[in-house]
């Protein structure tokens, strides 16, 4: 199953205070903030990479693979997604903890 474009637009709208970009990847989407990939949208579900800082902020959130063979990620529920302050803070601390991508 692939992610609906409307769902991606809804996620980007909820993250509006941040300048988040979504790039199509094999029918799904990678999410980028400040040039770093911090999450995925797969099957109309938001997944955020796990970092120590993000895990500390997230609390008790399911950690699952977005697709078979993928690393575990935080599965963001619709309730948490609607908490704009919480979700933007999670993305900020997660992205800050991720390494800067290498130049190609």
Secondary structure, DSSP 4 states (H G I P E B T S, - for coil): ----HHHHHHHHHHTTTS-EEEEEETTEEEEEETTEEEEEEETTEEEEE--HHHHHHH-S--EEESSTTPPEEEEE-HHHHT-HHHHHHHHHHHHHHSPPPPP-
